[in-house]
């Protein structure tokens, strides 16, 4: 287990580089998708140099990444094309300058056969927030046509090496609008989102050993968590209460603790002689996944939130770790070693129905689920250096969202509590 802890605490990455979004399709999705048309938005008085990309490009990427749509692009309305592709709906809109200097983005979802307006939204935004407004509309379309929340307005945090030091960064879920959250001279790693996405909990080595800190994303203030514990790592936030589950090294091994981040009080919840790391909560916070070497090699186990009813979950393979519970609670994603390479698998919550999602493409690690359970973000060195990728939950439609340098340990945010904070919006439905 010492080698596992060293891997968790001292893994390294490479140089900082610019973001790029590159799609690499592997495999065909086994889940039903809906064809949808996308027509370029008309523009009026717009300086294209002030926006990162055109609205229809953002819409198309959101639909494709969502795992719910097959995009049918068209330069103009083409009923024959949409009908042949079975695209019953299409999206288009308008982007125009206003007298106030802000931009008005109008987005429309139409029925293809009748051109009847199904959904219309209007957003008045700064040029820098056009993409955010498009994300909002994409999620509205997903709710309208699928009856569920989309994840286009969510974010990802991960670890990136900047100036020779591993730092925490965050960005839109598709890799755009990246911002650096830490600027320490020592390693920062293992980021997770606090409830409400108002803070990031992470591990810092600023005091010479791995310790948990919480960064308020509004004030950028850092607070040391659980100072009574000399070494703390592997944080994960309770999805119901906001309490923190984490590992701490005591008596020469790693044990699991649950604590209140405000009071600093924590209680031990694992009582196994072997070490326990990489914990994860079930969606309703009734059970805990974790990695332990109690069987001689790292395997994934599950137990009650009080440490009771411990049972082994993974049996195939000698090295399994980094488990994450799907938001729906029906599957678990984890990392397993195959012939010296790390790959991502999913299985049912009893360990059955094992499905391999990655293969023959370098090392693939650290799966993290999107809030709707449709997507998995992960780190892979398939391009020669570790980058962040997104794939559908069946392993299809793999898309790279970082480019250059080395980027690892992705963590998907929760659903936004307020998705209208960057825009003023008017519904035209």
N, C-alpha and C positions, 0 to 999 in steps of 0.2 A: 504493500500500500504506500510505502514511502515514495516509490517512483511515481505513483498516481498523484500524491500531494505535490511533489516537485513539478509535475506537469501542470497541475492546477495553479501553482503559485509562481512559477518562474518561466512559463512559456514565453517565447520572444516573437516579435514581429519586425517588419522592415520599414521602409521609408514612406512618408506622407506623399500622396499624389492626388491629382484632381479626380473628381467624380465623372464617371461615364456610365451610361446604361446600355448594356449589351445583352441581347436575348440569345440564348442557345437552347433551342428546343431539343429535348431528348424524350422520346416515347410519346405515346398518345394517351390522352386522359381517358380514364374509364368512367368519369362522372359526366352527367349530362350538362351540356352548355347550350346557351341560347344565342343564335346569330343575331347581330344588331348592326344596323347601318350607321356610319359616321360620315358626315359631310362637313367640309371646312366651314368655319364661321366667317361671315362677312365682316369686314373691318372698315371703320370710318374715322379718319384723323388719328391713326395709330402709328407710333414710331416703333417698329418691330424690334429695334435694338434694345428697348427697355424691358422686353419680356424674354424669359428663358426659352420659350417655345410657343408655338401657336396653340390655342385652346383645343382644337380637334386632335392635336398630337397627344396632349395630356389626357384627353378623354379616351383616346384609343388605347394608350398604355394602361390606364386605370381599368378599363374593361378587360383587356387581355390578362393583366396580372390578377384580376379578381378571382379567376378560376370559374367564372359563371357565364362568360360571353365568348363568342367567336366574332371578331370584328370584321365587318364587311365595308371596306372603305370605298367611297365614291366621290368624285369631284363635284357632283351635283345630284339632285334627286333623280333616281333611276329606278322606277317601279319594276321594270323587267329584271334588273340585276338583283334587287332586293328580294323579289319573289322567287327567283331561281335559287337564291341562297337561303330562302325561308326566313329572311329577316323581317319579322312582323312589325318591328319598330325601328326608328332611326333617330339620331340626335344631330342637331345643328344649332346654330345660334349667331350672335352678333357681338362684336367688341367695338366700342366707340368711345371717343373722348367726350368729356363733359365740360361745361363752362367753369366748373370749380377746379378743373385740373385732374380730377380723379377719372377713372375709367368705369364705364358701365358694361358689365358682362351679362348678356341675356342668353339663357340656355333653354332649349326646347326638346322635349321628347314627343315624337309624333307616331301615330299608327301609319304604317306604310301604305296600306290599301286605300285608306280614306283621307290621309293627311290630317286627321283629327288630332288636336293638341291633347296629349295625355298628361304632360307635366311641363310647367314653365316656371323658371326662377330667374330673378334679376338681382345682380350683386353690384354695388358701387364700391370700388376698391382702389387702392394705390396700385401702380404697375407691378410692384413687387409681390402683391397678393393675388394676382390673377390665377396662378396655379392653385392656390389654396381654395379659391372660389370654385374652380373647376372640380377639385376634389369633393367639395361639398355637394355639388350637383351630381357627380357620379354616384355618391352614396345615396342621394335621393332617388336616383333611377333604380339602383339595386333594391332599395326598399319598396319602390313602386311595383317593380316587376317580379321580385322574389320574396317580398315580405320579411326581409331580414336587414340588419345593419351591414353596410359595407365598411371597408377598412382603408379607403383612400385618404381619409383625414387622420390616420394614425401615424406614428413615428417609429423609428428604430434607433437604438443606441448601440454602440459597439466600441471596440478598442482599436486604436490606430496609432502607429508609431510616428511621432512628430518631432523633428529635430533630434532623433536618436532616442526618444523616450516614449514609452507607451502611455497614451492619453485616452480619455473618454470623449467620444464625439456623439452627436445625434443629428438626425436628418429626417426629412419626409420619408415615408415608408419605401419610396422608390429611389432613394439615394440623393435626391435634389435638396438644396438649401442646407447643406451640411454646416454645422457649427461646432466649434471646439468647446468642451465643457470644463476640462481641467488643464492646468498649465504648470504642473509640478515638475521638479527636476528628478523625481523618482517615479517608479512604476505605478500606474493606475490601471485597474482591471476589474473584471466581473461586474459590469453595470446591470442594474435592474431598476425598473420604474416604481416609484411610490404610487399609492392609490391617488387618482386624480391627475397623474402625470405632472405634479407640481415639483417633484424632486427626483433625483437619481441617487440610489444607494450603490456604493462601489467600494472596492478594496484599494487602499493606498499603502505604499511602503515608505511614506515620508518620515516615519519614526523608526525606520530600520527593520520593521517586520510588518507582515500583512495585517491591516486593521481596517475595520469598516468605518466609512464616512457617509454622511448624507449631504448632498448639495442642493440647496434651494435654487430652482431654475429661474426664479424671479430676481432674487437678491444676489445670487451666486455665492452665498455664504456657505461654508463647509462646517459641519458639526461632527465631531468624533462620536461614534456610537459604541455603547457598552464598554466604557473605559476600564471596567473592572477585569475584563478579559484581555490578556496580553496579545493574543493572536486570534483574529476572527476573519472569516472568509466565507465564500459560497452563499451570499445572501439571496433570499427569495421572499417576496411580500405576500402575506395572507390576502387572498382576493376578497375576503369578507370583512375582516377586522382591521387590516392594515398592519398587523403585527409582523415582526421580522423573524423568519426562520433562518438559522445560519449555523455554520460549523465553527468550532473553536478547539484548539489543541490543548488538551488537559491530560496530565499524566502520560505524556508521550504518544497520545493518539488523538484523533479527531472525533469529537462528539457533537450531537445536534442539540441546539437550544432554540427556544422561542422567547422573544423578548419584546418589550414595549420600547419603541425608539425614543419616546419623549421622556420616560422615567428612567430608562437605562436598566430596568429590572428584567431578568431573564431566568428561565428555568430549563433544566436539562430534560430532554424527551427521548434520548436514546440510551439504552442500557445494555449495549452489546460490547463484548471484549475487543472486537475488531474496530477499526476506524470507520466513520461514516462521513461522507462528503456529498456534494452535488444534490442537495435536497430539492424537492419540488412539491407544491401543494396540489391537491385535487381541486377541481373547480369550486366545490362547496366547502373546501377547507376541512373536510372530515378525515382525510388520509394524507400520508406523506410518502413520496417516492424518495429513495436515496441510493447511493452507491456504497457498497461495503466489500471488503476482501475477506469476510468471515469464512467463505468457502475456499479460500486459497488464492483466488484471483478476483478482480473487480467484477461484481455483478449488481444488477438492479434489484432492490427489495422494496416492499411497501409495508407500511404499518399504520395504525391509528394515530391520530394527532397527539395522543397522550403516550405514545411509545408502545402500545399494546398490539397484539396480534401481528407480530412480525412474520412475513413470509417472502420467500424468494420469487421473483417475477421472471427473470431471464435464465434460461438453461442452455440455449444454443450458443456456442462460442465461449471462449475462455476469457474474453475481455469485453465487458458491456458497462457503459456509464452514461452520464449526462442525460438522464431521462427527463422528459417534459410531458405533462398531462395536457391533452387536448381540451379546449374550452367546453366542448360538448360532453366530456367525461367518458367517451367511449373508446378512445385509443391513447396510446403512449408512444411518443417518438424517443429514440435513444441512439447512441453511438456504439457501434460494435467493430471490433478488429477482424478483418478478413485478410488472411495471407499477408500480414504486415501492414495493411492499409485500413484506415478508419472509414466506415460507411454508416449511413443513417438508415435505420429500420423503424417500422411501427409495428405495434401488436395490440391485441385486445387487452383489457385491463386485467385479465387473468393469465396473460402471457401467451395465449393462443393466437392463431391467425397472424403469423409473422409475415411481414411484407418488407422486402428490401427496396428502398427508394433510390439509392445511388450505387453505382458500380462502375469500375473501369475508368474512373475519372479522378485520380489522385486521392487525397485524404479529405473526408467530409465530416464535419464535427459541429457540436453545439447547436442542435436544433431548437428553435423557438417558434411557437405557434402564433399565427395571427389571431386577433380577438374573436373572429368569426369561425375559426377552425378550418378554414378552406386552404390556408397557405402555411408553409414552413420556411422560415429564414434560417440560413446556416452559413458556416465558413468552410471554404474549400480552397485547396492549393492546386486545383486542376489546371490553372493557367500558368503555373510556375511559382506563384506567390499566393498567400492566403488572401482571398477576397470574400465579400459578402454576396450571397445568392438568395433568391427566392424561388421556390417551386410550389406547385400545387400539392395537395396532400397525398396524391397518388404518385408523386415523383416526376410528373410531366411539366412542360413549360418552364424549364429552368432558366432563370434570368439573373444575370450579374448586375448588381447595382453599385459596385465600387470598381475602380480601375486604377491599377498601379499601387506601389507600396505594399503594405500588408495590413489587412483588416480582419479582426477575429471577434469572437464572443458576442454575436448579436443578441439583442434583447428587444422584444416587441412591446410597444406601449399598450396601455389599456385604451378602451374607447374614450375619445374626448368627452369631458363632462359638458363643455359648451363649445359647439363647433361653429358658432357664429361670431367669435371674438375678433376676426380680422375683416369682417365685411358688414355692410348694411345691406339687408336683403329685402326683396319684395317678391312675393309669390304671384304668379300670373295664372295659376291653375284655375 
